[in-house]
Amino acid sequence: MNRELKRISALVLVMFTALFVASSVIQVFQSQNLEADARNQRARADQYSIQRGQILVSDGTAIVTSPRSDDSFQFDRDYKEGRLYAAVTGYYNPIGSPTGIEGALNSQLAGTASDRLLDRFQNILTGAKPRGASVQLTIDAAVQKAAYDALGDQRGAVVALDPRTGAVLAMVSKPSFDPNAIADHADGVKAYERLKDQAGKPLINRAIDSLNPPGSTFKIVSASTALETGRYKPDSMFPSPRSYTLPGTSTVIQNAVGEACGTGPKASIFTALKLSCNIPFAQLGIALGDDALRTQAEKFGFGQQLSIPLKVTPSVYPPAPLDPAQTAQTAFGQYDDRATPLQIAMVSAAIANRGRLMKPNLVQKVLSPSLAPSSQFSPEQLGTPVSEKTAEQVTAMMKASVDSGAATNARIEGVEVAGKTGTAQNGTNDPYTLWFTGFAPVSDPQVAVAVVVENGGGLGQSGFGNLVAAPIGRQVMEAVLKR
């Protein structure tokens, strides 16, 4: 009998020990993860009992606030000009995971971050009601509005960077949506389901999550690859026939207008980029090889994981091995090249910044509940994709493209602009994807921009980058220069 009692006692002790350990692990080590889990509705209700921090643009104007509510959640989430900033702020609601800055900095905005422990302790001592920290963005309200208006009803995205710091001055994705609908306590779930299935997929942030063939904007990378080898110069020549059959295939490629590049039987790298000629770049790509192109693309950020602090879908240069025909197509941004607008803006920004690539960043600072500075974000250099000499040479090519080449609709009176357009094919009968990327002023770059317009800009295969995307880029650059 005593033996049985001892066994039962030992079993009970083990069970109590296991329960104690499990509860301790949950309360001490997993508490933050549980609070952040979107399925934890009790935690979400608790977070709505705390006044969530504001989201502000660069001049300190609040674009997201948390006014008091008249229901059990105590506070609403109010998005000022919600559609204008949706790609940046994302949304926050009682059910589901927050997105955008709301998701990336959820613990700071909710006041549950580990670095807000002192604030919570002070609240207990003083009896003050807890409040979340606020986040001040790098977004410039005037530039954001210019980008939003310039994109109009097109399906696509715009990104504007300060090439000197990596600060994101504007980030727009269209079609957009109103975060207030999803944030609604009663009907937010229905609004989300409706938007999730809506044509045009407005919940996708096309600036950082949507991959498209970059077309001729990738020629900046190819030209940089050539110049960085030391074997080529801007005046290095390549044959320039009216058509070119890719090696080992029956596939025939042409330049944009089906003509030779320039006036002679050969064209320089300078002329080929200025006029956006595919055939010389195809031959250049074969001469360089896919390994060299891939390495250079990765230096610009292709294939790299990036947080701004929104997570960015990595852009793609296709993996090895590639045959000569495939390599030729990648050199002018086709085959399996895929890029986000942010990535293409990063390429231009590195060229503008004399070869130095700064990490893109959306957050200027985190502010305490009293709006006193709590933490400041400093510019961070990701790398040096090209030398200063190469950057200067590519800049000259891009400037010539705007002055008298394939990107003339990006010209700004009285300002030297460098730019590159792209008109990317998606299939035999599919509409083109239209691009522009560039920076200004050339002598002292203050903005680098990338524009993508999907679905041919409504023009099918009749649209091209200079017609549709370049004017959008021009308006965004003008907005920065007018500040």
N, C-alpha and C positions, 0 to 999 in steps of 0.2 A: 504493500500500500504506500509506504513511504517512498519507494522507488518511483511509483507512478506519479505521486505528488511532485517529486523533484523534477521529473520529466516535463510535467505540465508547467511548473514554475519556470523552468529554463526556456520553454517555448514561448511563454508569455513575455519573459524578459527580452528574448530575441525580437519578438513582434513590437514591443514598446520601443526598443532600441532602433529598429528599422523605421518605425513611424517618426521617432524623434529626428533621426538623420534626414529622412526624406523631407519633413516639414522645414528643417533648418536649411537644407539646400534650396528649397523652393523660396523661402522667405528671404534668405540672405544672398544667395548666388544667382537666382533666376528671377528675382523680382522685377528688374528692369526689362528683361525679355518678355515677361508676362504682361507687364504694363503696356509694352509696345505692340503686343499681338492684337491684330485687328479683330480676332474672334473673342477676345476677352471683353464682353459687353459691360461687365461691372466696372472694369478699369476705364472703359470709354465713358461711361456715365460719370465716373469720378472725375475724369479729365474735363468734362463739361461743367463741373462744379467749380473749376478754376478758370479764371478769365485768361484765355489764351493770348499770347503775345501778338503784337501787330506785325505786319509785313510792310516795309516802307521802301520807296524808291530812293535813288541816290541823293535827292535834295531833301529827304526827310519827310516827304508827304506819305501819309498812310494810305495804302491801297487795299489792305485787309485789316479789319478790326473785329472785335468780339463784343457787341452790345448785349445788354441783358435781354433774356428771353422770358416769356410768360409761361413756359412749360417746365417739365421736370429736369430738363437739361441745363437750366439756369442761364446759359449764354448761347447766342447765335454766332454764326460766322458770316460776316458781311464783306462781300467782294466789290469794291468800287471799280466801276468800268471792268467788270469781270471778264468779258470777252477779249478785251485788249491785252490783259495780262495772264490769261488762262495758261498759256504755254509755260509760264514761269512759276506762278503760284501753285498750279494744280488745284486740288480741292481737299476739303476735310469734312467728313460727315459721320453720323453715329454708327454706321455699318459699313465695313469695308476698309481697305488700307488707304491712307492718304497718299496723294501723289504730289509731284512737283516739289517746291520748297516746303510745302506743308508736310510732305512725307520725309524728305531728306533731312530736315531739321525739326522733326516732330518733337523730340524730347526737349529741345531748347524752348520751342514755342509753348509746349505744355508745362514747362517748369519742372520736368522730372529728370533732367540731365544731371549727371553726377557732379558737374561743376556748379550746379545751382543749389548744392546742399546747404551752403551758408545762408542763402536767401530763405530756404525753408526753415532753418533753425531760428533765424531772426523773426520770421512770421509767428512761430510758436511762442517766442518770448514776448513779442509786442502785441500779439492777438490780431495782427493784420491779416487780411484775407489773402491767400496765396494767388500769385499771378505769374504767368509765363514770361519768358524773355522775348524781346522783339528782335526782328532781323531786318537790317538795312541792306538793300540790294545795290548792285552796281548799275542797274538799269536806269537809263536816262529817260524821263517821261516823254520829252519832246522827240527823241530819236525813236522810241518805241511807237509813238503815235504815227510818226512819219512812215515807219516800216509797215505798220498795220494798214494805213490808208493806201500806201503805194501798192501793196499786194492786192488790194481790192477784193474782188470775188474769185480770184485765182486760187487753185488748190496748190499749196506749196509752203515755203518757209523762207524766213530772212533771219540772218544772224549778223550782228555788227559787233566787232571787237575793238578795243584800244590795243593796237599791236605792241605798245610800249609796256603794258602791264598785264594784258590778258583779260582785263575787265570786260564783261559782256554788257555792251551798251544797249542792245536790243535783241530780243528773241521772240519771233512771231511765228505761229503755225496756223494755217487755215486749211479747211474750215475750223473755226474756233467754237467755243461753247461757253455757256454762262455757269461758272462754278456755284453761283447762288442756288441754282436749281438742284444740284446734287447735295448741297449743304443743308437743304431744307430738312428739318427734323421729321416731318410727317411724310413727305413725298419724294425724299431724296433717292430712295432705292428705285422707285419707278423712273425717275429722271435718268438715273445712271443706266438702267436697262434699256431705255429708249435711245440714249446717246450711244451706247455700246454697239447697238445694231444699226445705227444710222448710216446711210450712204455717205461716203467721204471720210468716215472714221475720224470724227472730230476729237476724240479722246487721245489720239496718237499725237505725240509731239514730233512733228516732222523735222524740226530743227536738229534733233539729237537722236531720234529713234528710227527714222525712215531712211533706208538705203536706196540710192538710185545710181545708175551708171553716170559717172561724172563727165563723160564726153570730153570735149577739148579743154576743159579746165585742168584736166590731168596733164596736159602738155607742159604746164609749169613744172610739174614733178619730173617729167621726162627730160626737159631742157636742163633742169638742175642736175639731173643724173649725169648727163653728157658733160657739162662744164666741170663738175666735181671730179671727173676722172682725170682731167688734165690733158686728155687726148683730143678734145674738141673745143672749139671756140665759137662765138656767135656767128662768125662768117664761114664756118665749116659747111661744105656743100654736099647736097644729096640729089640724085636724079629726080626730076620732076615731070614725069609723063602725065598725060590726061587720065590714065587709068593704070591700075597696078594689080596683078594677080598674086594673091598671097602664096608663098612657097608651099608646094605640096598639096595645093587645093585648086579648086576651080572658082574660088571666091574672088570677085573683083571689087576693089575699093576705089573710090574717087574722092577728090577734094569736095568741099562744100558746094561749089557751083559747077562741078564737073569739068573744071578747066585746069590747066597747068598752074603751078604755084609761082606767081611772079611772071617775069617776061622771058626768061631763058629756059634752056633745057635742064638746068639745075637750080636748086633753091637753097639758100643758107638756112641754118637753124633760126636765125633772127627773122628772116622773111617768113618762114613757115609758121612761127608762133604769131607774128604780127597779123598774117592773113588767115591763120588757123587752117593750115593745110594738113590733111591726113597722110598723104602718100610719103612725103619726106620724113614725117614722124614715125610711120610704120617701118621704114628702112632704118631709121635711127634706133628704134626699139630692138630690131633684130641684131644690129651691130653691138648694142649694149648688152643684150641678154636679159632674161627675166630676173636673174639673181640680183643684178645691179639695180634694176628698176624697183624690185621688191624691197631691197635694203634702203634705198632712198625714200620710198614711200613710208616705210616704217619710221624713219628718222623724222618725217613730218607728222607722224602720229597714227598712220594706218595700222590696224591690227592691235592697237594698244587699249587697255582698259583705262577709262578716264572718268573721274567724278568732278563735277563743277559747282556744287556737290550733287547735282542730279546725275544719275548714272547715264553714261553715253554709250550707245551701241557702237562697237568698234567698226570702223570702215575697213574695206577689204581690197587688198591686191591678191589675186588668186595664188594659191599654193603651188609649189613646184611639184613635178616638172611641167613646163610649158613647151610646146613645140614652137618653131619660128613663126608660124601663122598666128598662133594665139598671142605670142609675145608682141608681134606687130600691132595687133588690135589693142592690147592693153596700153601701148604707148600713146594712143590717142583716146584713152578713156573708155574703151569698149570691152568686148569679151565679158569677163566676169569681174571687172572693176566695179566696186560699189562704194559710195561715200555719203556721209551726212553733210548737210550744209555747214555744220560746225567744223567738220574736218576740212572742208574746202576753204573756209574762212581762216583756219589755222595755217594753211599753206600760204595764203596771201599775207597773213600777218607776219609770218617768219621772214618772207622776202622783204616786206616793208620795214621790219625791225633789223635789217642788215644781217640776216641769217640767224638771229636768236629767236627761238620759239618760246613764248611765255604760256604758262598754263592758263587756259580759260577759267574764269571764276565769276560766279553770279553774286557772291556775298561780300559786301564791303565790311560789315561788322555785326556783331551780336550785342544787343543792348539789354541792360538790366530792366526790370519792370518799371523803374523810374526813368528809363530811357538814357541812363548814363552808360558810356561805353564799357563793355565787359570784355570783349575780345575783338581784336582787329586782324584782318586778313592781309598778308603782305604778298606782293608779286612774287611769283615763283617761276624760275626758268626751267622748262622741260628739257631743253637741249639746244644744240646748234646744228640744225639740219644741213646748212650750207655755209660756206665761207662768205665773208663780207664782199669779196670780189664777185663771187657767183651771184649773190643777191643783187648787186649793182647791175650786173649784166642782164639778169632776168627782168629787173625793174625797167631797164631801157627797152627791152622787147615788149613788155606789157604797156609801157607808155606809148610806144609806137602803135600798138594795137588800138588804143583809144584815140590817138591823134589822127590816124589815117588808115586804120586797118579794119579788123572784124568787130571791134567793140566801140564804134564811134558814138553810139547812143548813150555812152556813159560820160561824155564830155561835159565839163562844167566850165562855164565862161570865167576866165581869169585864174583858173586853178589847174595845175598839172595833175592828171589822173593816170594811174596805171591800172590796167584791167585785162580780163580774159573772159570771153564768152564760151559757151558750150551748147551744142545741140546733139543730145544723145539719143541713139536709136534703142528701142525696146523690143522690137519684133518687126516682122515683115510689114504688117498692116497697122501696128500700134502707133498711137501718137508719140511724138518725141518728148523727151524731158529737157527743159530749157534752163540754162544756167548763166549766171554772171558772177564773177568774183573780182575784187580789185581793192585799191586803197588810194587815199589822198590825204594831204597833198604829197606829191612825190618827194619833195625836199625835206619835209617834216611830217611824216604820216601820223595822223590823229585817229584814223578809222580804217579798218579792214572789214570788208563786207562779203557775204556770200548770199546769193539768191537762187532758189530752185523753184521752178514752176512746172508742176506735173501736168499730165494729160494734154500736152501740146499747147497749153494756154488756151484751150478751146479751139485751136486751129489745126488739130490733127498733125499731119506731117508737113503743113505749110508754115508753121511757126518756127522761129529760130531764136537763139539766145539774144542776139543784138536787138531784135525787134521787141521782145517781150520782157526779158529778164534785166537787160542792161539799164533801161529807164528806171526800173524799180531800185536798182543799186545806186543809181545817180541820185535819186531823191533822198535815200537814206544817208549817203555821204554828205549831201548838201545840208541836211538837218544837223549833222555833227559839226560841220564847219560854221554854221550860223550861231552856235551856242555862245 
